[in-house]
Amino acid sequence: MMKFAAIAAAAMFLGGVSAASAAPAPIVGNWTTASGETAKIAACGGAYCTTIVTGKHKGKRIGQMSGSGANYSGEITDPNNGKTYEGTAKVSGNSLRLTGCALKIFCRSQTWTRK
């Protein structure tokens, strides 16, 4: 009986691990940007790509980041001027804090909200 209980517990644990690993990364989803547009972040290859889906920049890809959990890094493009910056993103609940830096010393941040 103990052996059966141990096997059942292991099966439940492994089932939970499989379900958790199949869940999308916290960064994936639709976000309201600081300017009020909607940006979609989705898996693309081994990274996560950000595309504007509403507003005057609709269809424009503005970022690609890699990472897991709450922390990501990669490139962020300002859709207004086309300049690309090294950037980071941190997910905290329904907030996404993005920071882009030029020369690693001139940085700007903004917070997006999950839709």
N, C-alpha and C positions, 0 to 999 in steps of 0.2 A: 504494500500500500504506500509506503514512504517513497519507493522508487517511482511509482506512478505520479505522486504529488510533485516530485522533483522534475520529472519530465514535463508535466503540465505547466509548472512554473516557468521552466526554460522556454517552452513553446510560446507562452504568453509574452515573455520578455522579448524574444526574437521577433514576434509579430509586432510588438510595439516599436522596436527599432526599425523594422521595415517600413512601417507607416510613417514614422518620423522622418526617415531619410527620403521618403517620397514627397514630403511636403515642400512647397516652394520656399525659397530663401526669403527672409524678412523684407528684403529690399524690393522684391517683385510686387508689382501692382500699379495702380493709377494714383498719381499724386497731384495735388493742386500746387502750382508753383507760386513763388512770391509775386509774380505779375498776374496771377489768376488763371493762367492757362492750365491745361491738363497735360501731364507728362506720363507716359507709360514706360515702366521699367520691366524688361523681360529678359529671360535667358537668351543669349546669342553665342553659340559656340561654348567656350569655357568661361565666358564672362557675362555681364549684364549690361544691356544697351538701353539707353534712354532716348525716347523719341517724343517730340511734342505732338499731341493729337488734336489740339484745338487752337484757335487763335491765328494770328498772322504768320506764325512759324510752323503751322500744321505740316506734319510729315517730315520735319527736319530732325535728324539724329544729332543729339547734342552731348552724348556721353557714352563712355564705355568703362566699366569698372569691374574689378575682380575682388573677391573676398568671400567672407561667410559670416554667419551670425549677424552681429550688429555693425561690423566694420568693413569698409570697402575702400579701394583706392584705384585711381586710373586717371582718365582725362575727362574734362568738362569743357564744352564749348559755349561761349556766350552767343546766343542766336542773334543778338542785335548787331554785333560787329564781326562775328566769325572767328574771333581769337580763341585759341585752345589753351587751357591751363592744366597743370598737374592738380589733381584734386582728391579729396577724401569725402566719404559719406558715412554718416553714423545714424543708424536706425534706433529710435527710442519710442516704443509704443507706436502711435500713429503719426510720429514726427520723423522727418528725415533732414538732418543737418548737413548741408553741402558746403564745402570750403574749397575754393580754387585759388591757386597761388601762381604768380609769375616770379621766376627766379627764387622761389622758396621764401621770399621775404615780403612781397606785396600780396597780401591775401584778402579775399572777400568771402563772406559767408552769407547764407540764407537758409531759411527753414521752410520745407515743404510739408504739407499735411496730406495724410492718406485720405483718398476719396472713399 
